[in-house]
């Protein structure tokens, strides 16, 4: 903004001087510059759209219901199988009738139930619980990813808004420069190529505006998609963004990611489930039991009651139970390797985002402290030299377009910086921006005080 005000201040004296030399065009050299948006206008806040996306996004809702479905499975696998009830008769073909005088004829009721060896149902329930907990981390992973993607879309939307505003302002100023060059050309102080080149640059800016507006519309549609709105739904301009501060070192971020990354947590749950699976496979050597109760009515005889107790004998343990234990053990090793691989990957992803954030942070500092101020001085110097006739219009125009390019690059780096920080937050599951968190005070024991 300061650069635009500086350029306006530099152009105004030049326009006034040329207006005196070319009276017919004096009105074209008088203008008022709009340097910024009205602060009273409402803006689109990042927290609002993140909150709305987390509440309405269908992918998040799908992950939530999938996690709830697995929660419902836990009590099922911990419960005994349904008892079997059977009724029957022998004798006449008529249902439930018996033959008089025939003691072998009967009608009866049988109830049976299967009982796994003690501990098997508990282990199966624990395995289902671990799977349900893993599904909860899947739900959290979707929430974090959607939040990060919403933030990335928001920062892109912010950049395109800023780039369009900057390009429009510079297009207006370039039009004034073109007017000045035309005035100088009419009084014989400039060449016709100055006028033509300024018009070409204006056309190039119009081309860039077309591309930027298309990209802004794409970012707007992307945000609306996350919010479950129509892609064409209008959005307010993005609020102003100040560069955040990363409060953690890289080693601290590694520790946070190892403890909170959703994929790492999920893989650890699957390791725990696999360990329980090994224990359950070992317990399959133990037999299951069955119990049946039978009640019969016979003609001319007393009613009869009977019980049956059954047990399976694992005589094929070499090809069944032993192989089951080996299968579960291989599954455990596989789950551990998947967990270790994710730990390795998350460190790389974190290092990548950290380096991108640090690079953008350095560029932002470079733009604000060196590049833009130096470009402003170069433009100021070329303006003064142009007024004195010692610098041609093309050199002035080159400094002008360079300053415009650096200003838009600043907003691009700001958006990339904030996007990298949001992805770091997604990996670590923590708020990583803001002032450093102070370490807790060290407590000195009473014995230590006395010894001192």
C-alpha positions as CSV (number, residue, x, y, z in Angstrom):
1,X,0.0,0.0,0.0
2,X,2.9,2.4,0.8
3,X,4.4,1.6,-2.6
4,X,1.2,2.6,-4.3
5,X,0.9,5.9,-2.3
6,X,4.6,6.6,-3.2
7,X,4.0,6.0,-6.8
8,X,0.9,8.2,-6.8
9,X,2.8,11.0,-5.1
10,X,5.5,10.7,-7.7
11,X,3.1,10.6,-10.6
12,X,1.1,13.6,-9.5
13,X,3.8,16.3,-9.9
14,X,4.8,14.8,-13.2
15,X,1.2,14.8,-14.4
16,X,0.8,18.5,-13.2
17,X,4.0,19.5,-15.0
18,X,2.9,17.9,-18.2
19,X,-0.6,19.3,-17.9
20,X,1.0,22.8,-18.1
21,X,2.8,21.8,-21.3
22,X,-0.2,20.2,-22.9
23,X,-3.3,22.2,-21.8
24,X,-5.8,20.2,-24.1
25,X,-5.0,17.0,-22.1
26,X,-4.9,18.5,-18.6
27,X,-8.1,16.7,-17.5
28,X,-6.6,13.4,-18.4
29,X,-3.6,14.0,-16.0
30,X,-5.8,14.6,-13.0
31,X,-7.0,11.6,-11.0
32,X,-7.8,10.3,-7.5
33,X,-6.2,7.0,-6.4
34,X,-8.2,4.5,-4.3
35,X,-5.5,2.9,-2.2
36,X,-7.5,0.2,-0.3
37,X,-10.7,-1.4,0.5
38,X,-13.3,0.0,2.9
39,X,-12.6,-1.5,6.3
40,X,-16.3,-1.2,7.2
41,X,-17.1,-3.9,4.7
42,X,-17.5,-7.4,6.2
43,X,-14.9,-10.0,5.3
44,X,-14.8,-13.8,5.1
45,X,-13.2,-15.2,8.3
46,X,-11.1,-18.3,8.2
47,X,-12.4,-19.7,11.5
48,X,-16.0,-19.3,10.3
49,X,-15.6,-21.4,7.1
50,X,-13.5,-24.0,8.9
51,X,-16.2,-24.4,11.5
52,X,-18.9,-24.6,8.9
53,X,-16.9,-27.2,6.8
54,X,-16.4,-29.4,9.9
55,X,-20.1,-29.3,10.6
56,X,-21.5,-29.8,7.1
57,X,-18.9,-31.6,5.0
58,X,-20.3,-35.0,3.9
59,X,-17.0,-36.8,3.9
60,X,-16.6,-36.0,7.6
61,X,-20.1,-37.2,8.2
62,X,-19.4,-40.4,6.4
63,X,-16.3,-41.0,8.5
64,X,-18.2,-40.3,11.7
65,X,-20.9,-42.8,10.9
66,X,-18.4,-45.4,9.8
67,X,-16.7,-45.0,13.2
68,X,-20.0,-45.3,15.0
69,X,-20.8,-48.5,13.0
70,X,-17.6,-50.1,14.2
71,X,-18.5,-49.1,17.8
72,X,-21.7,-51.1,17.4
73,X,-19.8,-54.2,16.5
74,X,-17.9,-54.5,19.8
75,X,-20.8,-55.8,21.9
76,X,-21.8,-58.2,19.2
77,X,-18.5,-60.1,19.1
78,X,-18.4,-60.2,22.9
79,X,-21.8,-61.9,23.2
80,X,-22.5,-65.6,23.1
81,X,-23.9,-67.2,20.0
82,X,-27.7,-67.3,19.9
83,X,-29.1,-70.5,21.6
84,X,-30.6,-73.1,19.3
85,X,-34.2,-74.3,20.0
86,X,-35.6,-77.3,18.2
87,X,-38.9,-79.2,18.4
88,X,-39.7,-82.6,17.0
89,X,-41.9,-85.7,17.1
90,X,-41.8,-89.3,16.0
91,X,-44.8,-91.5,15.3
92,X,-47.7,-90.1,13.4
93,X,-47.3,-87.7,10.4
94,X,-49.6,-85.3,12.0
95,X,-47.5,-82.5,13.6
96,X,-46.8,-83.1,17.3
97,X,-48.9,-86.2,17.6
98,X,-47.7,-89.5,19.1
99,X,-48.7,-93.2,18.6
100,X,-50.6,-94.6,21.5
101,X,-49.0,-97.7,22.9
102,X,-45.7,-97.2,21.2
103,X,-43.0,-96.2,23.7
104,X,-40.6,-95.1,20.9
105,X,-43.1,-92.5,19.8
106,X,-42.4,-89.1,21.3
107,X,-42.6,-85.3,21.0
108,X,-39.9,-83.2,22.4
109,X,-38.1,-79.9,22.8
110,X,-34.3,-79.3,22.7
111,X,-32.3,-76.2,23.7
112,X,-28.6,-75.9,23.1
113,X,-25.9,-73.3,23.5
114,X,-22.2,-73.1,22.6
115,X,-19.6,-71.7,25.0
116,X,-16.2,-70.6,23.8
117,X,-13.2,-71.4,26.0
118,X,-13.0,-68.7,28.8
119,X,-11.2,-65.5,27.5
120,X,-11.9,-66.0,23.8
121,X,-15.0,-63.7,23.8
122,X,-13.1,-61.1,25.8
123,X,-10.2,-61.1,23.3
124,X,-12.5,-60.8,20.4
125,X,-14.2,-57.9,22.0
126,X,-10.8,-56.2,22.7
127,X,-9.8,-56.7,19.0
128,X,-13.1,-55.1,17.9
129,X,-12.5,-52.2,20.3
130,X,-9.1,-51.6,18.8
131,X,-10.6,-51.6,15.3
132,X,-13.2,-49.1,16.5
133,X,-10.5,-46.9,18.0
134,X,-8.6,-47.1,14.7
135,X,-11.8,-45.9,12.9
136,X,-12.0,-43.0,15.3
137,X,-8.5,-41.9,14.2
138,X,-9.7,-42.2,10.6
139,X,-12.5,-39.8,11.5
140,X,-10.1,-37.4,13.1
141,X,-7.8,-37.7,10.0
142,X,-10.6,-36.7,7.7
143,X,-11.4,-33.7,10.0
144,X,-7.8,-32.6,10.0
145,X,-7.4,-33.0,6.2
146,X,-10.6,-31.2,5.4
147,X,-9.6,-28.3,7.7
148,X,-6.2,-28.1,6.1
149,X,-7.7,-28.2,2.6
150,X,-10.2,-25.5,3.5
151,X,-7.4,-23.3,4.9
152,X,-5.3,-23.9,1.7
153,X,-8.3,-22.9,-0.4
154,X,-8.9,-19.9,1.8
155,X,-5.3,-18.7,1.5
156,X,-5.4,-19.2,-2.3
157,X,-8.7,-17.2,-2.4
158,X,-7.0,-14.5,-0.3
159,X,-4.0,-14.4,-2.7
160,X,-6.1,-14.1,-5.8
161,X,-8.2,-11.3,-4.2
162,X,-5.0,-9.4,-3.3
163,X,-3.4,-10.1,-6.7
164,X,-6.5,-8.8,-8.5
165,X,-6.6,-5.7,-6.3
166,X,-2.9,-5.0,-6.8
167,X,-3.2,-5.6,-10.6
168,X,-6.2,-3.3,-10.9
169,X,-4.4,-0.5,-8.9
170,X,-1.3,-0.9,-11.1
171,X,-3.4,-1.0,-14.2
172,X,-4.9,2.4,-13.2
173,X,-1.5,3.8,-12.5
174,X,-0.1,2.4,-15.7
175,X,-3.0,4.1,-17.6
176,X,-1.9,7.4,-16.0
177,X,1.7,6.7,-17.1
178,X,0.3,6.1,-20.6
179,X,-1.5,9.4,-20.5
180,X,1.6,11.2,-19.4
181,X,3.6,9.5,-22.2
182,X,1.0,10.6,-24.7
183,X,1.2,14.2,-23.3
184,X,4.9,14.2,-23.6
185,X,4.7,12.7,-27.1
186,X,2.4,15.5,-28.2
187,X,4.8,18.2,-27.0
188,X,7.8,16.4,-28.5
189,X,9.3,15.2,-25.2
190,X,8.7,11.5,-25.8
191,X,8.7,8.9,-28.6
192,X,5.7,7.2,-30.0
193,X,7.1,3.8,-28.9
194,X,6.6,4.9,-25.3
195,X,2.9,5.3,-25.9
196,X,2.7,2.0,-27.7
197,X,4.7,0.1,-25.1
198,X,2.5,1.4,-22.3
199,X,-0.6,0.3,-24.1
200,X,0.9,-3.2,-24.6
201,X,1.7,-3.4,-20.9
202,X,-1.9,-2.4,-20.1
203,X,-3.1,-5.2,-22.4
204,X,-0.8,-7.7,-20.6
205,X,-2.2,-6.6,-17.2
206,X,-5.7,-7.2,-18.6
207,X,-4.7,-10.7,-19.7
208,X,-3.3,-11.4,-16.2
209,X,-6.5,-10.1,-14.6
210,X,-8.5,-12.6,-16.7
211,X,-6.4,-15.5,-15.5
212,X,-6.5,-14.3,-11.9
213,X,-10.3,-13.9,-11.9
214,X,-10.6,-17.4,-13.3
215,X,-8.3,-18.8,-10.6
216,X,-10.2,-16.9,-7.9
217,X,-13.5,-18.3,-9.1
218,X,-11.9,-21.8,-8.9
219,X,-10.8,-21.2,-5.3
220,X,-14.2,-19.9,-4.5
221,X,-15.9,-23.0,-5.9
222,X,-13.5,-25.1,-4.0
223,X,-14.4,-23.4,-0.7
224,X,-18.1,-23.8,-1.5
225,X,-17.6,-27.5,-2.2
226,X,-16.2,-28.0,1.3
227,X,-19.1,-26.0,2.8
228,X,-21.7,-28.1,0.9
229,X,-22.8,-25.0,-1.0
230,X,-23.4,-24.5,-4.7
231,X,-20.1,-23.8,-6.5
232,X,-21.4,-20.5,-7.7
233,X,-22.4,-19.2,-4.2
234,X,-20.9,-15.8,-3.6
235,X,-18.3,-15.3,-1.0
236,X,-17.1,-12.2,0.9
237,X,-13.6,-11.0,0.3
238,X,-11.0,-12.8,2.5
239,X,-10.0,-11.0,5.7
240,X,-6.5,-9.5,6.0
241,X,-3.8,-12.0,7.0
242,X,-0.7,-11.4,9.1
243,X,2.2,-13.9,9.0
244,X,1.9,-16.3,11.9
245,X,4.9,-17.4,14.0
246,X,5.9,-21.0,14.3
247,X,6.4,-21.7,18.0
248,X,8.1,-25.1,17.9
249,X,11.5,-26.3,16.7
250,X,11.7,-29.1,14.1
251,X,12.7,-31.7,16.8
252,X,9.6,-30.6,18.9
253,X,7.4,-31.0,15.8
254,X,8.8,-34.5,15.2
255,X,7.8,-35.5,18.7
256,X,4.3,-34.0,18.3
257,X,3.8,-35.8,15.0
258,X,4.9,-39.1,16.4
259,X,2.5,-38.7,19.3
260,X,-0.5,-37.2,17.4
261,X,-0.4,-38.1,13.7
262,X,-3.6,-39.8,12.9
263,X,-2.1,-42.5,10.7
264,X,0.6,-43.3,13.3
265,X,-2.1,-43.6,15.9
266,X,-4.2,-45.8,13.7
267,X,-1.3,-48.0,12.9
268,X,-0.5,-48.4,16.6
269,X,-4.1,-49.5,17.2
270,X,-3.7,-52.1,14.5
271,X,-0.5,-53.3,16.1
272,X,-2.4,-53.7,19.4
273,X,-5.2,-55.5,17.6
274,X,-2.6,-57.9,16.0
275,X,-1.1,-58.6,19.4
276,X,-4.5,-59.6,20.7
277,X,-5.0,-61.7,17.6
278,X,-1.8,-63.7,18.4
279,X,-3.1,-64.3,21.9
280,X,-6.5,-65.4,20.6
281,X,-4.9,-67.7,18.0
282,X,-2.9,-69.3,20.8
283,X,-6.1,-69.8,22.8
284,X,-7.7,-71.6,19.9
285,X,-5.7,-74.7,21.1
286,X,-8.2,-74.7,23.9
287,X,-11.5,-76.5,23.2
288,X,-15.0,-74.9,23.0
289,X,-17.9,-76.4,24.9
290,X,-21.6,-77.2,24.1
291,X,-24.5,-77.8,26.4
292,X,-28.0,-79.1,25.4
293,X,-31.2,-79.8,27.3
294,X,-33.8,-82.2,25.9
295,X,-37.4,-82.7,27.1
296,X,-39.6,-85.5,25.6
297,X,-43.1,-86.7,26.1
298,X,-43.8,-90.4,25.4
299,X,-47.2,-92.1,25.4
300,X,-48.0,-94.1,28.5
301,X,-44.6,-93.3,30.0
302,X,-43.1,-90.6,32.3
303,X,-41.7,-87.5,30.6
304,X,-38.0,-87.7,30.0
305,X,-35.3,-85.0,30.5
306,X,-31.8,-85.2,29.3
307,X,-28.6,-83.1,29.1
308,X,-25.8,-83.4,26.5
309,X,-22.3,-81.9,27.0
310,X,-20.0,-81.6,24.0
311,X,-16.4,-80.5,23.5
312,X,-14.4,-80.2,20.3
313,X,-11.0,-81.9,20.2
314,X,-8.3,-80.0,18.3
315,X,-6.7,-83.1,16.8
316,X,-5.7,-81.2,13.6
317,X,-3.8,-78.6,15.4
318,X,-0.7,-78.9,13.2
319,X,-2.6,-77.7,10.1
320,X,-5.1,-75.5,11.9
321,X,-4.3,-74.0,15.2
322,X,-0.5,-73.9,14.7
323,X,-0.9,-72.3,11.3
324,X,-3.4,-69.8,12.8
325,X,-0.8,-68.7,15.4
326,X,1.8,-68.4,12.6
327,X,-0.7,-66.3,10.5
328,X,-1.4,-64.0,13.5
329,X,2.3,-63.6,14.2
330,X,3.0,-62.6,10.6
331,X,0.2,-60.1,10.8
332,X,1.7,-58.6,13.9
333,X,5.1,-58.1,12.2
334,X,3.4,-56.6,9.2
335,X,1.4,-54.1,11.4
336,X,4.6,-53.1,13.2
337,X,6.4,-52.5,9.9
338,X,3.5,-50.4,8.6
339,X,3.6,-48.3,11.8
340,X,7.4,-47.8,11.6
341,X,7.1,-46.9,7.9
342,X,4.5,-44.2,8.7
343,X,6.7,-42.8,11.4
344,X,9.4,-42.4,8.8
345,X,7.0,-40.9,6.2
346,X,5.5,-38.4,8.7
347,X,9.0,-37.1,9.5
348,X,9.6,-36.5,5.8
349,X,6.3,-34.8,5.3
350,X,6.9,-32.6,8.4
351,X,10.4,-31.7,7.3
352,X,9.1,-30.8,3.8
353,X,6.4,-28.5,5.2
354,X,8.8,-27.1,7.7
355,X,11.3,-26.2,5.0
356,X,8.6,-24.7,2.8
357,X,7.4,-22.6,5.7
358,X,10.9,-21.4,6.6
359,X,11.7,-20.6,3.0
360,X,8.4,-18.6,2.6
361,X,9.2,-16.9,6.0
362,X,12.6,-15.8,4.7
363,X,11.2,-14.6,1.4
364,X,8.5,-12.6,3.2
365,X,11.2,-10.9,5.3
366,X,13.2,-10.3,2.2
367,X,10.3,-8.7,0.4
368,X,9.3,-6.4,3.2
369,X,12.8,-5.4,4.3
370,X,14.8,-5.4,1.1
371,X,13.2,-6.2,-2.3
372,X,10.1,-4.0,-2.2
373,X,11.9,-1.0,-0.6
374,X,14.7,-1.3,-3.0
375,X,12.3,-1.6,-5.9
376,X,10.4,1.4,-4.6
377,X,13.7,3.4,-4.5
378,X,14.5,2.3,-8.0
379,X,11.1,3.4,-9.3
380,X,11.4,6.7,-7.5
381,X,14.9,7.3,-9.0
382,X,13.7,6.4,-12.5
383,X,10.7,8.7,-12.1
384,X,12.9,11.6,-11.2
385,X,15.3,10.8,-14.0
386,X,12.4,10.4,-16.4
387,X,11.1,13.9,-15.5
388,X,14.6,15.2,-16.1
389,X,14.8,13.4,-19.4
390,X,17.8,11.3,-18.5
391,X,16.0,7.9,-18.4
392,X,13.7,6.6,-21.2
393,X,10.2,5.4,-20.7
394,X,11.0,1.7,-21.1
395,X,13.4,1.8,-18.1
396,X,10.6,3.5,-16.1
397,X,8.1,0.9,-17.2
398,X,10.5,-1.9,-16.3
399,X,10.8,-0.6,-12.8
400,X,7.1,-0.2,-12.5
401,X,6.3,-3.8,-13.6
402,X,9.1,-5.2,-11.4
403,X,7.5,-3.5,-8.4
404,X,4.1,-4.9,-9.3
405,X,5.5,-8.4,-9.7
406,X,7.2,-8.2,-6.3
407,X,4.1,-7.0,-4.6
408,X,2.0,-9.9,-5.9
409,X,4.8,-12.4,-5.1
410,X,4.7,-11.2,-1.5
411,X,1.0,-12.2,-1.2
412,X,1.8,-15.5,-3.0
413,X,4.5,-16.3,-0.4
414,X,2.2,-15.2,2.4
415,X,-0.5,-17.7,1.3
416,X,2.1,-20.5,0.8
417,X,3.5,-19.8,4.3
418,X,0.2,-20.0,6.0
419,X,-0.7,-23.1,4.0
420,X,2.5,-24.9,5.1
421,X,1.7,-24.0,8.7
422,X,-1.8,-25.4,8.4
423,X,-0.4,-28.7,7.0
424,X,2.0,-28.9,9.9
425,X,-0.9,-28.5,12.3
426,X,-2.7,-31.3,10.5
427,X,0.4,-33.6,10.9
428,X,1.0,-32.7,14.6
429,X,-2.6,-32.3,15.7
430,X,-1.5,-29.2,17.6
431,X,-1.7,-25.4,17.4
432,X,1.8,-24.7,16.3
433,X,1.6,-20.9,15.8
434,X,1.8,-18.1,18.3
435,X,4.3,-17.2,21.0
436,X,6.5,-20.0,22.4
437,X,4.9,-22.0,25.3
438,X,7.0,-21.3,28.4
439,X,8.5,-24.3,30.2
440,X,6.9,-25.1,33.6
441,X,8.8,-23.8,36.6
442,X,11.3,-26.2,38.2
443,X,10.2,-27.2,41.7
444,X,12.9,-27.5,44.3
445,X,12.2,-30.1,46.9
446,X,12.2,-29.3,50.6
447,X,15.2,-31.6,51.1
448,X,17.1,-29.8,48.4
449,X,16.3,-26.4,50.0
450,X,17.5,-27.7,53.4
451,X,20.8,-29.0,51.9
452,X,21.4,-25.6,50.4
